[in-house]
């Protein structure tokens, strides 16, 4: 098996959602001999310091990031997720700025970023298209609208560039996973994009599932 690196991972700093400390996630990644691990908490980087310290102690390359909640610029309630990973210092600056904008004047736990806020703030960031709550995935399954999915993909490509945007695939054995992944792969082939497989991790061992 080729090495697997988890690029979509939530700690308990994804408040009321993640069920494991950053240190536990890093220790488990080390047990699985992963050379790197990404931390992508919801609209936050609260756990970044503890995550980086644990990664250094275990000899694992830390990848900082976040899962942002985006909305249309008309402030409609139809929000969607986007996974962002930091590539360099500029990316860290932009990620922190975007999170701050999403949190600004939002009720606790309801941070949301208008899509237009991404403009000019994506340098140094790598994006994955998101979980089943991602705009592209939802367009393909919930709305059954390939045209909308293609339009959304082009919007992300304009913001991030072809080499910094990947179609994200996940399989949790849910009823629609096979259909969703098939359509996402077809979209990637159509637009000549690469795919990334993630697990949307929320805990480090199965025993934490009930808590999560």
Secondary structure, DSSP 4 states (H G I P E B T S, - for coil): -----B--B--TTSTTT--S-HHHHHHHHHHTT-SEEEE--BT--TTHHHHHHHHHHHT-EEEEEEEEEEE-TT--S--EEEEEEE-SHHHHHHHHHHHHHHHTTPPTT---EEGGGGTT--TTEEEE--STTBHHHHHHHTS--HHHHHHHHHHHHHHH-GGGEEEEE---S-TTHHHHHHHHHHHHHHHT--EEE---B--SSGGGTTT-
